[in-house]
Structures are given as C-alpha cells and as structure tokens.
Amino acid sequence: MIEFRLARREDVPAVVAMLADDMLGRGRETAVPDEYLAAFDAMQAEGNNHLIVGEAEGQVVACYQITFISGLSLSAARRAQIEGVRVAASHRGQQIGEALIEDAESRARAAGCSLMQFTTNKSRDMAHRFYDRLGFTPSHIGYKKPL
C-alpha cells in the first residue's frame, strides 16, 4: 500500500534520485545536493508549491510537484500544475502512477482547482499513453526557453 504525503527535507535525496533515473534525467539532474535543498526550502516558503512523495514500507517510491495557480482565463479558473511525476523503477507496474494521479487530482479539487495541467517531454511515449489512458488530452503545444 502506498501513502502520499507532503515531502520533508530529508526526502529530497530520494526524489532527486528518481528524477535522475531516466534517459532525460541522467543528463540534467546535475546540481549539487545543497542546491536541491535550497530549492525545496524555496518551494516550502511559496505556500502554493508542494512536493508530494509516495511512501511504501517506509521507502519513498514516487513523487510529484503540484503548484496551485490562480488566474483570469477560463472564467477565472484556478489550476493545478504538476511536474516531476516519477515512480521508482523498482515499483513500476504496480499501479502506483494511477494512485499518484488520483492523489494529485484530490489535492487539486481540495484547493479549488477546476483544471490540472502539465507538460511532458515529446520523447516520453510511454508517459503519453499513460496520461491518455487516464483521460488527459494533449490539447496544447508547450514551449520552453532557457534563461
């Protein structure tokens, strides 16, 4: 059984390990540990930006970041933006991803959101099939620009 909870500072190394454990993450998760801890502290201070971990048998095996955004478009819709969705390789294929998305949707509804959104890398074909299966629609094209 998996339990989702707000992450604690001591969970950061496990989360970073999951972020780095794929073809894209290996090349981009290169910050030193103190930088990740500083980022976690900044997220905590923002109030609407949360790191969530899934724990099974005392071990962090899943994670995602959820940010609640108030806006004017779509009739002043409040949105939940999710990022960094990961399940540890050792726990994939056990429907933890589905439970993770259910948890995110529940938190989004509780925060008054009427929409959940995210971006996913074009190369993540398996993730695309997963999100399609859960009822998400690839309705927009995302752009990014390094600053």
C-alpha positions in Angstrom: 0.0 0.0 0.0 1.2 3.5 -0.9 0.6 6.6 1.2 1.1 10.1 -0.3 2.2 12.9 2.0 3.9 16.3 1.9 7.6 15.8 1.4 10.1 16.5 4.2 13.6 17.9 3.7 15.1 14.5 4.3 13.1 13.1 1.3 14.9 15.3 -1.2 17.8 12.9 -2.0 15.3 10.1 -2.8 13.3 12.4 -5.0 16.4 13.6 -6.8 17.4 10.0 -7.4 14.1 9.3 -9.0 14.3 12.4 -11.2 17.8 11.4 -12.4 16.8 7.7 -13.0 15.7 8.0 -16.7 17.2 8.9 -20.1 16.4 12.6 -19.7 17.2 13.0 -16.0 20.6 11.5 -16.2 21.8 14.5 -18.2 20.0 17.3 -16.5 19.9 16.5 -12.7 23.4 17.7 -12.1 23.1 20.2 -9.3 24.9 19.7 -6.0 22.8 18.5 -3.0 22.7 21.9 -1.4 21.1 23.4 -4.5 18.3 20.9 -4.4 17.8 21.5 -0.6 17.7 25.3 -1.3 15.1 24.7 -4.0 13.0 22.6 -1.6 13.2 25.3 1.0 12.1 27.9 -1.5 9.1 25.8 -2.6 8.1 25.4 1.1 8.2 29.2 1.5 6.0 29.8 -1.5 2.8 28.3 0.0 1.1 27.0 -3.1 4.0 24.9 -4.3 4.3 21.4 -2.8 6.5 18.4 -3.2 4.5 15.2 -2.6 6.0 11.8 -2.0 4.5 8.3 -2.1 5.8 6.1 0.6 5.6 2.3 0.7 7.0 0.2 3.6 9.0 3.3 4.8 10.6 3.9 1.5 9.9 6.9 -0.9 8.9 5.3 -4.1 7.0 8.0 -6.0 6.9 11.8 -6.2 5.4 14.8 -7.9 5.3 18.5 -7.5 2.0 20.4 -7.5 1.6 24.1 -7.8 -1.8 25.9 -7.4 -2.2 28.8 -9.8 -4.9 31.4 -9.7 -5.7 33.1 -13.0 -8.2 35.1 -15.0 -8.5 33.0 -18.1 -11.1 30.2 -18.4 -13.6 32.2 -16.3 -11.0 32.8 -13.6 -10.1 29.1 -13.3 -7.7 28.0 -10.6 -5.3 25.4 -11.9 -3.1 22.8 -10.6 0.2 22.4 -12.4 2.0 19.1 -11.8 5.7 18.4 -12.6 8.3 15.9 -11.8 6.0 12.9 -11.8 8.1 9.8 -11.1 7.7 6.3 -9.8 10.9 4.4 -8.7 11.9 1.8 -11.2 11.7 -0.9 -8.6 8.0 -0.1 -8.1 6.7 0.5 -11.7 3.9 -1.7 -13.0 2.1 -1.8 -9.6 -0.5 1.0 -10.4 1.4 3.5 -8.3 1.2 6.0 -11.1 -2.6 5.8 -11.2 -2.7 6.3 -7.4 -0.3 9.2 -7.7 -2.5 11.0 -10.3 -5.6 10.3 -8.1 -3.8 11.9 -5.2 -2.9 14.9 -7.3 -6.5 15.3 -8.5 -7.8 15.1 -5.0 -5.4 17.8 -3.8 -6.3 20.0 -6.8 -10.0 19.7 -6.1 -9.5 20.4 -2.4 -7.5 23.6 -3.4 -10.5 24.8 -5.5 -8.9 23.9 -8.9 -11.0 23.2 -11.9 -8.2 22.1 -14.2 -5.0 20.1 -13.9 -2.2 20.6 -16.4 1.4 19.6 -17.0 4.0 19.3 -19.7 5.7 16.1 -20.7 8.7 15.7 -23.0 7.9 14.7 -26.6 10.2 11.6 -26.3 8.2 10.1 -23.4 5.9 7.8 -25.4 5.1 5.5 -22.5 4.1 8.5 -20.4 1.9 9.9 -23.2 0.0 6.6 -23.3 -0.3 6.6 -19.5 -1.8 10.1 -19.4 -4.1 9.4 -22.4 -5.4 6.3 -20.6 -6.2 8.4 -17.5 -8.3 10.9 -19.5 -5.9 13.7 -20.1 -6.0 15.4 -23.5 -2.9 16.7 -25.3 -4.6 20.0 -26.1 -1.7 22.4 -26.3 1.8 22.7 -27.6 4.3 23.6 -24.9 7.3 25.9 -25.4 10.4 26.4 -23.2 13.3 28.7 -23.4 16.4 28.6 -21.2 17.1 31.9 -19.4 
